[in-house]
Amino acid sequence: MSPCMNNTVKNSVRHLICKVYDQFASNKDKVSVLSLPGTSWEFEKYVLNNYGFRNLFGSQLEMDLVCFERDHATYEYNVEERYDVLDNHNVSYINEHVEQAMEVYTQQENVFSWFDFCGQPSFFDLDYHRATGKQVQVFTFTTNWRRRENVPAAILEDAKKVSPAQAILNYFKPLMDERGYHLLFAIEYVGVKSPMLCFCITNDHDVLNHNYKVENMNAKKQASVVTQKTIIPKTNKQGIYEALKSGINESVIMVTYGINIHQLAAHKAWLTMWGQW
């Protein structure tokens, strides 16, 4: 078991999330960070480096980093191998489901969370117990639902009319309105095997209004739609099939894979013929 760092798409998304974290922490003196590192601790190491830099060269920062892992074997592996992160006094590593523990373990009013589930949509209370604080919450879900019985019925019904990614965002919209969150970005991409959605919501206007120097990051324009700045690695035919099944814009697929409309039609016909689309 070892960290996989050769996925350019995942690394690029992580870099964007780190930029957002920089802005979030820049004007605060106390923050809590929640994450699901799995076996790749790049984001967590970045957060610790930011903490060290702030306290050595800038204004003082109180930061606690709380990491969750529900799989016991992965947890035991990380306890043995990731002492470079876990030996820090302000890092906690919890062998629990994140939704069962996050309110208990966050110490600060201002919270930055990256729920890198990579699996099917899973939902729980997003507001913690500190409604007055500034919060940034990032989610990563697959949009290829193999076990559809575990996906909320409202998402499945909406996905009959819109793309799976848009259905997830639509599901979040009432809660975002109620709690005062706004959509900062939403990115669809195809990872190693599955189509993914990564999106970020926040009630921190300094985070929303910052210029990240990234195309299509206008929060107002993305309030209700997924950005068309879709990132898909140029792999093979299977990637085109997965992109079609996940509802990614056909023009984006053609540009990404360098195919014309007739070639795209052939892929659609294949999926239709085999009852996969």
C-alpha positions in Angstrom: 0.0 0.0 0.0 1.6 3.3 -1.0 0.5 6.8 -2.0 -0.4 7.2 -5.7 0.9 10.5 -6.9 1.0 9.9 -10.7 -2.6 11.0 -11.4 -2.2 14.5 -13.0 -5.9 15.3 -12.7 -6.1 14.4 -9.0 -2.9 16.4 -8.3 -4.3 19.4 -10.1 -7.5 19.4 -8.2 -5.6 19.0 -5.0 -3.5 22.0 -5.9 -6.6 24.1 -6.4 -7.9 23.0 -3.0 -4.6 24.0 -1.4 -5.0 27.4 -3.0 -8.4 27.7 -1.4 -7.1 26.6 1.9 -4.3 29.3 1.7 -6.9 32.0 1.3 -9.2 30.6 4.0 -6.4 30.5 6.6 -4.7 33.8 5.5 -6.9 36.1 7.6 -7.6 33.8 10.6 -5.6 33.0 13.7 -7.5 29.8 14.7 -8.7 27.1 12.3 -9.7 23.4 12.4 -9.0 21.2 9.4 -10.8 17.9 8.7 -9.8 15.4 6.0 -9.9 11.8 4.8 -6.3 11.1 3.6 -6.6 7.4 2.7 -3.0 6.6 1.9 -2.1 9.9 0.2 -1.2 12.6 2.7 -0.3 15.4 0.3 -3.0 17.8 1.4 -2.4 17.1 5.1 1.4 17.8 4.6 0.5 21.0 2.8 -1.7 22.1 5.7 1.1 21.4 8.2 3.7 23.2 6.1 1.3 26.2 5.9 1.1 26.1 9.7 4.8 26.0 10.1 5.4 28.8 7.6 2.8 31.0 9.3 4.3 30.6 12.8 7.9 31.0 11.6 7.5 33.9 9.1 4.0 35.3 9.6 1.2 35.9 12.1 0.7 33.1 14.6 -1.8 30.4 13.7 -3.6 27.9 16.0 -4.5 24.9 13.9 -5.7 21.4 14.7 -5.8 18.8 11.9 -8.2 15.9 12.4 -8.0 12.9 9.9 -10.5 10.1 9.7 -10.2 6.5 8.3 -13.0 4.0 8.6 -11.0 1.0 7.3 -9.1 -0.5 10.1 -6.3 -2.1 7.9 -5.6 1.3 6.3 -5.7 3.0 9.6 -3.1 0.5 11.1 -0.9 0.9 8.0 -0.9 4.7 8.3 -0.2 4.6 12.1 3.0 2.6 11.3 4.1 4.5 8.1 2.9 8.1 8.4 4.6 9.1 11.6 6.0 12.2 9.7 2.5 13.6 9.9 0.9 11.8 12.9 3.7 12.7 15.3 2.8 16.4 15.2 1.2 17.5 18.4 -1.8 19.2 16.6 -2.7 16.1 14.5 -5.4 13.6 15.5 -6.1 10.4 13.6 -9.5 8.8 14.2 -10.5 5.2 13.2 -14.2 6.1 12.7 -16.8 7.2 10.1 -16.3 10.9 9.7 -20.0 11.7 10.1 -20.0 10.1 13.5 -17.2 12.1 14.9 -16.5 15.4 13.2 -18.5 17.6 15.5 -16.8 16.1 18.5 -13.3 16.6 17.4 -13.3 20.1 15.8 -11.8 22.6 18.2 -12.1 25.9 16.4 -15.0 28.0 15.1 -13.5 28.2 11.6 -13.4 24.9 9.8 -11.9 23.7 6.5 -13.0 20.2 5.5 -12.2 18.0 2.5 -14.5 15.0 2.4 -12.6 13.1 -0.2 -15.0 10.1 -0.3 -14.3 9.1 -3.9 -17.4 6.8 -3.5 -21.1 7.4 -3.8 -22.8 10.5 -2.4 -23.0 10.4 1.4 -24.7 13.1 3.4 -24.7 14.3 7.0 -25.0 17.6 8.9 -22.8 20.2 7.3 -23.1 22.9 9.9 -21.2 21.3 12.8 -22.1 23.1 16.1 -20.5 26.5 15.4 -22.8 28.3 13.0 -21.1 31.6 13.5 -17.8 30.4 12.1 -16.4 30.5 8.6 -16.5 27.2 6.9 -15.2 25.7 3.6 -16.3 22.3 2.6 -14.9 20.3 -0.3 -16.5 17.0 -1.5 -15.3 14.4 -3.9 -17.9 11.8 -5.1 -18.1 9.4 -8.0 -20.9 10.0 -10.5 -20.9 6.4 -11.7 -23.2 4.8 -9.1 -22.8 1.0 -9.1 -24.9 0.5 -6.0 -27.8 2.8 -6.7 -29.8 1.7 -3.6 -27.3 3.7 -1.5 -27.8 7.0 -3.4 -30.6 9.3 -2.1 -33.8 8.8 -4.1 -34.0 12.5 -4.9 -30.6 12.4 -6.6 -31.6 9.3 -8.7 -34.8 10.9 -9.8 -33.2 14.2 -10.7 -30.5 12.3 -12.6 -33.1 11.1 -15.1 -33.4 14.8 -16.3 -29.9 16.2 -15.7 -26.4 14.9 -15.4 -25.4 12.9 -12.2 -23.1 15.8 -11.2 -25.8 18.4 -11.6 -28.2 16.2 -9.6 -25.8 16.1 -6.7 -25.4 19.9 -6.8 -29.2 20.3 -7.0 -29.6 18.1 -3.9 -27.2 20.3 -2.0 -28.8 23.6 -3.1 -31.6 23.8 -0.5 -29.2 23.1 2.3 -26.7 25.6 1.0 -29.5 28.3 0.9 -30.6 27.4 4.4 -27.1 27.5 5.9 -25.7 30.4 3.8 -23.2 28.5 1.7 -22.3 29.4 -1.8 -20.7 27.3 -4.6 -17.1 28.2 -5.2 -16.3 25.6 -7.9 -17.5 22.3 -9.3 -15.2 20.2 -11.5 -16.1 17.0 -13.3 -13.2 14.8 -14.3 -12.5 11.2 -15.1 -10.0 9.7 -12.6 -8.2 6.4 -13.0 -11.4 4.5 -13.8 -14.5 6.4 -12.7 -16.0 9.8 -13.5 -15.8 12.1 -10.5 -17.2 15.4 -9.2 -15.3 17.6 -6.9 -17.0 20.7 -5.6 -16.5 23.3 -2.9 -19.0 25.3 -0.9 -18.3 28.0 1.6 -19.9 30.8 3.7 -16.6 32.7 3.8 -16.9 35.7 1.4 -13.1 36.3 1.5 -12.7 32.8 0.0 -15.5 33.4 -2.6 -14.2 36.8 -3.8 -10.5 35.9 -4.0 -8.9 35.7 -7.5 -7.4 32.2 -7.8 -6.2 32.9 -11.3 -8.1 29.9 -12.6 -10.3 29.9 -15.6 -14.1 29.6 -15.0 -13.8 30.2 -11.3 -16.5 32.9 -11.2 -18.7 31.8 -8.2 -21.7 33.8 -9.4 -21.8 32.1 -12.8 -21.4 28.7 -11.2 -24.1 29.1 -8.6 -26.4 26.5 -10.2 -24.4 24.8 -12.9 -21.3 22.6 -13.2 -18.4 24.4 -14.8 -17.6 23.3 -18.4 -13.9 23.5 -17.6 -14.0 19.7 -17.5 -10.7 17.8 -16.9 -10.4 14.3 -18.5 -7.2 12.4 -19.0 -6.6 11.3 -22.5 -6.6 7.6 -22.0 -8.6 5.2 -24.3 -12.1 4.4 -25.5 -13.2 3.3 -22.1 -12.7 6.9 -20.9 -15.0 8.1 -23.7 -17.7 5.6 -22.7 -17.5 6.6 -19.0 -17.6 10.3 -19.9 -20.8 9.7 -22.0 -22.5 7.6 -19.3 -21.7 10.3 -16.7 -23.4 13.0 -18.8 -20.4 15.2 -19.5 -21.0 17.7 -22.2 -20.5 16.1 -25.7 -18.5 19.1 -27.0 -16.1 18.8 -24.1 -15.6 15.0 -24.8 -14.8 15.7 -28.4 -12.3 18.4 -27.6 -10.7 16.3 -24.8 -10.3 13.1 -26.8 -9.7 14.7 -30.2 -12.6 13.0 -31.9 -15.2 14.3 -34.3 -19.0 14.1 -34.1 -19.1 11.0 -36.2 -16.7 9.2 -33.9 -18.6 10.3 -30.9 -21.8 8.9 -32.5 -20.1 5.6 -33.0 -19.3 5.4 -29.3 -22.9 6.3 -28.4 -24.2 3.6 -30.7 -22.0 1.0 -29.1 -23.3 1.9 -25.6 -26.9 1.9 -26.9 -26.4 -1.5 -28.6 -25.1 -3.1 -25.4 -27.7 -1.5 -23.3 -25.3 0.6 -21.2 -26.7 4.1 -22.1 
